[in-house]
Amino acid sequence: MTAFSPLKALPLLLPAAFLIIPAVLWLPQHSELLDSAYLYTFKTGFIGILLEALPFVLAGSLLSSLIGVFVPDEAIARWIPRRVLPALLFACLLGVIVPICECGMIPLVRRLLRKGMPLHVGVAFILSGPILNPVVFAATLTAFRSHPSLAYARMGLAFAVAFLIGLILYVTVKKSPLRLSIPRGSGPEHQHGTRGGKFAAVFTHAADDFFEMGKFLIFGCMLTSLIQTFVVQSSLASIGARPLGSYLFMMGFAFILSLCSTSDAFVGAAFLHSFPAGSLLAFTVLGPMLDFKNALMLLSLFKTRFAFYLFFLIASIVFTGSILLSGWL
């Protein structure tokens, strides 16, 4: 049994605080909110979002595990073109055939970077892979079935952001920003001998990914249902009516919730009638690229200065791109 690491609990602290603080300080003074009608609305919204998202999380976990077990890292590295523009195009489209969620993406790219993958290609893959894959597209199209343009805009903006950031890093970063200490033996390929073969490893790692992502999904569904149930709709409408406020709110919401890319669209769809479509686009693109848990993982992979430089590029380009696309949505 592995020892418990406090760092593993950090991504849960902010969502937990959002649930505990109102319960302790606010709800006792507003006992009418505990009326059965409110509880029924909360329960219905929570179960509805959760059940709609779970199949896509499960499918994403299974596909991610299949790729991690059966596709060697060296095979992916050999496919990378030498010239920068084709290499970035390849990295952005690699997620279509390598559907790995954002939590599995960083360990995979860490191994590839250590085996010679260029930095700009690796970062473009980290940013685009969790969004540009068939599972996420199908989940987004299902969540925004009444606004399918959001699903297409999500794919397009994710591609543009990843490609542009990769190009910026190619021009501006000349020294390796990787941290020196990279643990070995942590990937799926090192565990086949002790897990009963490759097929057993597929289901073992898929189950690990599913339950790892499941807790974030439950927190996201719970917090969204609480907001939809207990926050006055006029308050949400007032935030959504502010052009910049709605974008900043939804981007901050995506960072705090730390949802899986196969489920965040279902949470975002709950705000479809309160917030402009552009802010929901920012929510669905920023979350898989930069959230609380990803920030910690990127800080463990890259040096601090480079990591914050990357955070700034992601947030600013997603913000600008979402505003530019809002007129089309």
N, C-alpha and C positions, 0 to 999 in steps of 0.2 A: 504494500500500500504506500503510495507516495505521500509525502508530507504536505500539509495544507500550506499554501502560500497566500499571505495577505493580499498580494497584488491581484490574485484571481478574483477577489471580492470587490476591487475598486470600481469596475464598471457598473456594479449594482448599487453603489452608495448614493449617487445622484437621483436615480429613479426612486429609490427607497425613501429618500428625504422628501421628495414631492408627495409621497403617500403618507408619511408619518406626520409631517408638520401640520397639514390641515386636520388630520384625525385628532391630534393632541390639542391644538390651539383653537381651532375654528369650529369643528363639528359639534363639540359639546354645547356651544352657545347657539347652535342652529339645529336643534333636535328635530325640527320639522323635515329636515333633509333626509332623515332616516326613515321617513314614511315609506310604506310598502310600495307606493307608486314609484318613488325614486329608485328603490332597490330593484324593482322589476325592470325599469328602464336600463339601469346599469347592467343587470344580469343579461338582458336580451342583447344589448350592444356588445358586451364583452364576449359572450359565447358566439355571436354572429361573426365578429371579426376574427376570432381565434380559429373557428372551424373552417372558415373560408381560406385562411392563410396556411394552415397546417399541411395540407397535401403538397403545396409548393415547397415548403421548407424541407419536407421529407424527400421529395424528388431531388432537390438541390443537394442535400446531404449525400444521397446515394450516388448521384453522378459525380460529385466531387471526390468521393471515396474511390470510385472506379478508376477515375483518372489518376489519382494519387498512387494507387497500387499497381496499375497495369502499364502506365506510360512513364518510362524512365526520364529523369531530368535531362540527361544528355541528349535524348532524342529531340526534345523541345529546343535545346540550345543549338543543335545542328541546323534547325530550320530557319534560323534568324538570318535575313539578308545582311550584307555588309554595309550597304549605303544607308544613310540616315533616314531618308524619307520612306523608302520601302520597308526598312526595319520598324519604324514607328507604325506604319500602316499594318504590318504583320502583327505587332504587339497588340494593337487596338482590336484587331479582328480575331486574335487567338482565343478570346473568351467564348467565341461562337462554338469552337470545337473543344475547348477546355473549360467546361462550366464549373468553376470552383467559387465558393462563397468567399467573402472578404476575409473571414477568419482563417481559412485555409490558404488564401492567396499569399499572404506575407511570408509564412514559413516556406512555401514552395519557391517564391522569388528569391528569398534569402539564400537558398541552396543554389539556385541558378546564377545569382550574382557572384557567389563564391567560385563557381565553375566557369566564369568568364563572360556571362551575359552583360552587355553594356548597361550602364546606369540608366540612361534615358529610356532604353527599351524595357528594363525591369519596372521602372516607375509607371510607364504608360500601361504596362500589363496589370500592375497592381490596381490602377485607377479604373481601367476599362473592364477588366475581366469579370468583376462581380455584377456588372450591369448588362454588358453586351453578350448575353447568352440566351438561348431559347427558353429556359425555364423562367427567368426573370421577365422576359418579354411577354410570355403567356400570362404570368401572374399579374403584371401591370395592365395588360389588356383586359383581363377579367375584372380587376379592381375598378378600372375606369371604363367600364363597358359603355357608359353613356357619353364619355368623352375620349374616344380612342385616339384623338390627336395627342393627348398627353403621353400615351405609351410610345408613339413614334418620336415625339419631341424628346422624351427621356433618352431613347437610344441615340438620337442625333447629338444631343448636347453632351452626353457622356463620351461619345467618340471625339467630339471637338475638344472638350476639356483635356482628355488624356493625351491626344495628339499634340495640342498646343503646349501643354506642360512638358511633355517629353522633348519637344523642340527647344523650349526655353532652357531646360536643363542641359541639353547637348551644347548649347551656345555658352552658357554662363558657368557651368560647373566643370572644372578641369581636374580636380583631385578627388579621390575616392572618399565619400562621406560615411562609409561603413564603419561601424564599431568593430573592434578587433576580436572580441570574444564571441564566437558563434558556437553554440553547443552542437556536438555531433551525435548521430544516432537517434535523432528525434523524429525522423520522418517515417512514414508507413513502411517503406521498403526495408527498414531495419528490424521490423517486428514480425515478418512473415513466419519465421521459424518457430516462434513461440505462440502463435495464434492459430495453428492448425491449417496453414496454407493461405494462399492468396484470397480465396473466396471467403474464408472465415475472417480475414483481415478487412475485406470490403465491408462486411456487415458490422464488424466491431467498430471501425472508424466512422461508418455512417451513423451508427447509434450514438457514438460520442459527439459527433457534430450536431446531430439532431437535438440531443438533450442540452448541449452547450448553447445552441441558438434558441432552444425552446424557452429558457428562462428569460432571455431578452424579449422574445416575442410576447410572453405572458405579461411582463412589466409594461411593454408598449401598449398592448390591448387594454390592460387595466387602467393605465393613466389616461389613455384616449377616452375610454368609457366614462371615467370620472369627470373629465372635462366636459364631455358631451352631456352628462347627466346633471351635474351640479353647477356648472358655470352658466350664468345667464347668457342666452343666445345673443342678446343685444351687445354684451361685452365682447364676444367673439366677433360679431359683425363690425364693431367699432375698430378692432385691431385689423380685421381684414380690409376695412375701408381705407386704411392708411397705406399708401403705396409702398413706402420703404419699410414701415413697421411690420407689415404682413410677411415680407420676405425674410427679414431678420428674425422674426418670431419662429417661422417654420424651419429656418436653417438651424437656429439654436435648439429647437425641438428635436430635429433629426440628430444633432450631435449628442444630446442628452439621452435619447431613447436607445441608441445603439442597436437598432433593429437589423435583422438580416435582409439582404436585398430581395429575397423572394417573398417577404412579408410586409415590407414597409409601405408598399402601395396601398394595401388594404387599410392601414392606419391613416394614410394621407387622404384616402377617398372619403373618410368620415368627415373631413373638413371641406368637402367639395362645394357645399352651398354657403359656407361662411367666409372662405378665403378665395382670392383670385387664382386662376389656374397657374399663373407664372410662379407664385409662391409655392404651390404644390409641386411644380416641376423642380424648383430649388430643393425642396424637401427630399424628393426621391433620388435626385442626383448626388446631393452632398452627403447624405447618410452613408451609403456604401463606400464613398471615398474617404470621408473624414467624420468619425464619430468618437465617442469617448474611449471605447475599447481599442479601436484602430489607432488612435493617437498614442496610446501607451505602447502598442506593438511597434509602431513606426519609430518611436523614441528609443525602443530597445534595439532596433535594427540600424538606425542612422544616428550620426552625431547630432547633438541638440540644435546647433545653429542651422544645419541643413534641414532638420525636421520642421522647425518653425518656418523656415523659408518655404518649404513645401506646403505647410498648412496655409500660409498666406496666399500662395498661388491658387490652391484649390478653392478656398472660400471666395476670393475676389473674382476668379474667372467664372465660377458657378453663378455667383450673384449677378455679374454683368450679363452672362449668357441667358439666364432666366428672364431678366428684364427685356432683353432684345427679342426673345421668342414669345413674350407674353402677348404681343399684338397679333401673332399668328394663331395663338390658342383661343 
